[in-house]
Amino acid sequence: MKLIKRNYPAILMIIAALIVWEGYVRITNQPITTLPAPSQIIKTLINERYVLLGHAKITIFEALLGFSIAFILAIIIAIIIDSSNFFKRGFYPILVTSQTIPIIALAPLIAIWFGYGILPKVIVVVLVTFFPIVISLADGLNNADKGLIDLMKTMNASKWQILIKIKFPSALPALFSGLRIAATYSVMGAVIGEWLGASKGLGIYMRNTLHSYLTDRLFAAIIIMVITSITFYSILLLLETKLVPWNKKSNY
């Protein structure tokens, strides 16, 4: 109830949009192949639930695996960036430049290089989710309290002790912000990889339904994607409230 009360403006706007959508389709007699009504999409979602869940399991697995790998790599790179100004000046331009390349342009190449198994999908997820995590964590480590760091140095603390006791705890709010963004991107990355070549997954399901003009099924798959992304986001938000209780911004 607390969640609904806090987000009721968004809920009301979504309900209003669905009512307008439903009314428009019925009044204009839009064909289902062009624009299905929300009621038709919900009906399809129920009828196709087992098929959709089967495909969703594959997509979720790819998203979680890629996200986990990106998380580990991001922590390593962020610590390296924070360790010296040389690495910071070396890595930052490369990371920023990498984001100017559309992932949809890289995905076909990745499929050619690594085939059409699970590996290319995981690589696409890693590429999509890595940047927001590493940049958020690197900035968080860099913005740690300089006074506390100087105090630790006067106590002859090592760089590793300063990292564990001062920098990393202060960087947790920034890290979770990057993780929440990356989590929502992970599903999209997996679907993009599947769209370009797969036997199972929401991406290939969406591609097949689009080619068959089964637009209601396409929208049903999109709903599954949205629900999955929101679930990932909510889990990380809950973890943040538990692990970073001093960050009041995590309680919104």
C-alpha positions in Angstrom: 0.0 0.0 0.0 2.9 2.4 0.8 4.3 1.8 -2.7 1.0 2.5 -4.3 0.4 5.6 -2.3 3.9 6.9 -3.2 3.5 6.3 -6.9 -0.3 6.9 -7.3 0.2 9.9 -9.8 2.1 7.6 -12.2 -0.4 4.8 -11.7 -3.3 7.2 -12.5 -1.6 8.5 -15.6 -0.9 5.0 -16.9 -4.6 4.0 -16.3 -5.8 7.2 -18.1 -3.5 6.5 -21.0 -4.8 2.9 -21.3 -8.4 4.1 -21.2 -7.7 6.6 -24.0 -5.8 3.9 -26.0 -8.7 1.4 -25.6 -11.3 4.0 -26.6 -9.3 5.1 -29.6 -8.9 1.6 -30.9 -12.6 0.8 -30.5 -13.9 4.1 -32.0 -11.6 4.0 -35.0 -11.8 0.2 -35.5 -8.1 -0.2 -35.7 -7.1 -3.7 -37.1 -5.3 -5.9 -34.5 -2.3 -6.1 -36.9 -1.8 -2.4 -36.6 -2.7 -1.4 -33.1 -4.3 -3.9 -30.7 -6.4 -2.7 -27.8 -5.0 -3.0 -24.2 -7.7 -5.6 -23.5 -6.6 -7.7 -26.4 -3.0 -7.5 -25.3 -3.9 -8.7 -21.8 -6.0 -11.5 -23.3 -3.0 -12.5 -25.5 -0.7 -12.2 -22.5 -2.8 -14.7 -20.6 -3.2 -17.1 -23.5 0.5 -17.0 -24.4 1.8 -17.0 -20.8 3.5 -20.4 -20.9 5.2 -19.6 -24.3 6.3 -16.2 -23.1 7.6 -17.5 -19.7 9.7 -20.1 -21.6 11.3 -17.4 -23.7 11.6 -15.0 -20.8 13.6 -17.5 -18.7 16.3 -17.6 -21.4 16.4 -13.8 -21.6 16.5 -13.3 -17.9 19.4 -15.8 -17.6 21.4 -14.0 -20.3 20.6 -10.6 -18.6 21.7 -11.8 -15.1 24.8 -13.5 -16.4 25.9 -10.5 -18.4 25.0 -8.1 -15.6 27.1 -10.2 -13.1 30.1 -10.2 -15.4 29.8 -6.5 -16.1 29.6 -5.9 -12.3 32.8 -7.8 -11.5 34.7 -6.1 -14.4 33.4 -2.7 -13.4 34.7 -3.1 -9.9 38.1 -4.1 -11.1 38.4 -1.3 -13.6 37.0 1.3 -11.2 39.6 0.4 -8.6 42.3 0.5 -11.2 41.1 4.0 -12.4 41.1 5.2 -8.8 44.6 3.9 -8.1 46.4 6.4 -10.2 45.8 9.5 -12.4 47.6 7.7 -15.3 45.0 5.0 -15.5 42.2 7.5 -15.0 43.4 9.6 -17.9 43.9 6.4 -19.9 40.6 4.6 -19.3 38.1 7.5 -19.2 38.4 8.6 -22.8 38.2 5.0 -24.0 35.1 4.4 -21.9 33.3 7.5 -23.1 34.3 6.9 -26.7 32.9 3.4 -26.5 29.5 4.8 -25.7 29.3 6.7 -29.0 29.2 3.4 -30.9 25.5 2.1 -31.1 25.2 -1.4 -29.7 22.9 -2.3 -32.6 25.8 -1.8 -34.9 28.2 -3.9 -32.8 25.7 -6.8 -32.2 25.8 -8.2 -35.7 29.6 -8.3 -35.6 29.6 -10.0 -32.2 27.2 -12.6 -33.7 29.5 -13.2 -36.6 32.6 -13.5 -34.4 31.1 -15.7 -31.6 28.2 -17.5 -33.3 24.5 -17.6 -32.3 24.7 -19.3 -29.0 24.4 -17.7 -25.6 27.9 -16.1 -25.6 27.2 -13.2 -28.0 24.0 -12.3 -26.0 25.9 -12.2 -22.8 28.7 -10.1 -24.4 26.0 -7.6 -25.6 24.6 -7.4 -22.1 28.1 -6.8 -20.7 28.8 -4.0 -23.2 25.4 -2.3 -22.4 25.6 -2.6 -18.6 29.4 -2.1 -18.0 29.6 1.7 -18.6 27.0 3.0 -16.1 28.4 0.7 -13.3 32.1 1.6 -13.8 31.6 5.3 -14.2 29.3 5.5 -11.2 31.7 3.6 -9.0 34.8 5.4 -10.2 33.1 8.8 -9.5 32.0 7.6 -6.1 35.5 6.4 -5.1 36.9 9.7 -6.4 34.4 11.8 -4.3 35.2 10.1 -1.0 35.8 12.4 2.0 39.4 13.8 1.6 39.6 14.6 5.3 38.9 11.0 6.3 41.4 9.8 3.8 44.1 12.2 5.2 43.2 11.0 8.7 43.7 7.4 7.7 47.0 8.3 6.1 48.3 9.8 9.4 47.5 6.4 11.0 49.7 4.8 8.4 46.8 3.0 6.8 47.5 1.2 3.5 45.8 2.1 0.2 43.8 -1.1 0.5 42.6 -0.2 4.0 41.6 3.3 2.8 39.7 1.8 -0.1 37.8 -0.8 2.0 37.1 1.4 5.1 36.6 4.9 3.5 36.3 5.0 -0.3 34.1 2.0 -1.0 31.5 2.6 1.7 31.2 6.2 0.6 30.9 5.1 -3.1 28.0 2.7 -2.4 25.2 5.2 -3.1 26.8 6.1 -6.5 27.4 2.4 -7.2 23.8 1.5 -6.6 22.6 4.3 -8.9 24.7 2.8 -11.7 23.6 -0.7 -10.9 19.9 0.3 -11.1 20.5 1.9 -14.5 22.5 -1.1 -15.7 19.9 -3.6 -14.5 17.2 -2.0 -16.7 19.6 -2.0 -19.6 20.5 -5.7 -19.2 17.1 -6.9 -20.4 17.3 -4.7 -23.4 20.8 -5.9 -24.2 19.8 -9.5 -24.1 16.8 -8.9 -26.3 18.9 -7.0 -28.9 21.3 -10.0 -29.0 18.5 -12.4 -29.4 16.8 -10.3 -32.1 19.8 -10.7 -34.4 20.0 -14.5 -34.0 18.7 -17.0 -31.5 16.5 -20.0 -31.2 14.9 -19.0 -27.9 14.3 -15.8 -25.9 12.0 -12.7 -26.0 14.1 -11.1 -28.8 13.5 -13.9 -31.3 9.9 -14.2 -30.1 9.4 -10.5 -30.8 11.1 -10.7 -34.2 9.0 -13.7 -35.3 5.7 -12.1 -34.1 6.6 -8.8 -35.9 7.2 -10.6 -39.2 3.9 -12.4 -38.8 2.1 -9.2 -38.0 1.0 -10.6 -34.6 1.2 -7.2 -33.0 -0.7 -8.2 -29.9 1.9 -10.8 -29.1 4.6 -8.3 -29.7 3.1 -6.0 -27.1 2.7 -8.9 -24.7 6.4 -9.6 -25.0 7.2 -5.9 -24.4 5.1 -6.1 -21.2 7.2 -9.0 -20.0 10.3 -7.0 -20.7 9.0 -4.0 -18.7 7.9 -6.1 -15.8 11.3 -7.9 -15.7 13.2 -4.6 -15.9 11.1 -3.0 -13.1 11.6 -6.2 -11.0 15.4 -5.9 -11.4 15.3 -2.2 -10.5 13.1 -2.8 -7.5 15.3 -5.6 -6.1 18.4 -3.3 -6.3 16.5 -0.5 -4.7 15.5 -2.8 -1.9 19.1 -4.0 -1.5 20.3 -0.4 -1.4 17.9 0.5 1.5 19.2 -2.5 3.4 23.0 -2.1 2.7 23.2 1.7 2.5 20.7 2.8 5.2 22.5 6.1 5.6 21.6 7.2 2.1 18.1 8.6 2.5 17.8 9.2 -1.2 17.6 5.4 -1.7 14.2 5.4 0.1 12.3 7.3 -2.5 
